[in-house]
Amino acid sequence: MSHVSPKAAFGQWIEDVQASAQLHPGVEHLESTLEHLRRSAVTESVDRQFAVSRLGDLAQEWPLGAVEILEYVLRDARWPELETLLREVRSGAEDFRHRDLARQVLEVYDEDWPAGEIYRRYR
């Protein structure tokens, strides 16, 4: 069995969430993979700069599953560089849907996050 690099695993988990989000509504099918992403990010087993770049791409393109990935990881990571990017998207994106999605994800930076109750980890 070959070793998979942390960057490759992180990228694969993102792809897995996106594929699962297309097949299954709701987060119950995503949460175990989201947990792998979160753990990899907060323990820094994947290079932070790489993770910020990958998550930043999601925050600009908004593929299916991006909100869940960003919410789940950033609730614990709370990286200021992604908060800044999300604020820029919220205030300057041409597509109003992207502004709304950025606003939703930014709520993870608040002390109280009622929307987090959809995830088992954040209940």
Order of alpha helices (4+ residues) and beta strands (2+ residues): alpha-alpha-alpha-alpha-alpha-alpha
